[in-house]
Amino acid sequence: MPDTAGSTGRTPETHVIDFRAAEQLLAARDPRGAVKLLDGVIAAHPENTAARLLRARAFFAAAQLRPAELEFTIVLEREPDNAFAHFALARTYERQGRGDQAKRHFRLAAALDPNPEYLKAARFET
C-alpha cells in the first residue's frame, strides 16, 4: 500500500487542520505563522486555489508584496472571474506604486462584483 502521508508524515486531514489554523493565525494578525503552515499545505497540494489565496492574503498582510503578487496571479490564472483576487492584486500593485496595473484590476473586480468597496476603488468617474 502506498504511503499517502509522504515523507513528512502529513496526511490530508492534517493539511486541512493546517489550513484552518492558518486562517486563525491570519485573523489573529500572525501572517508569517499562517504562511509557514500554508507552505506545507501548498507543497502537498499545489492545485489548491483556496490555500494559495489564503497564502497571498498572508503575504500581503506581512508586507511581502512580490510573493503576494505571485500568489494572487496564480489564483487569477485558475479563476479569472475571482473578483476578490482582482481587488487584492490591485491593492498589492497600489502598495508597490504601480497605479496603472492597480486601476485595471480594481475595475475588473468592480465589473465582476458590484461590491461598494470595489466600485469605490475602481473610480470609474475619473
Secondary structure by P-SEA (a helix, b strand, c coil): cccccccccccaaaaaaaaaaaaaaaaacaaaaaaaaaaaaaaaccccaaaaaaaaaaaaaacccaaaaaaaaaaaaaccccaaaaaaaaaaaaaacaaaaaaaaaaaaaaacccaaaaaaacccc
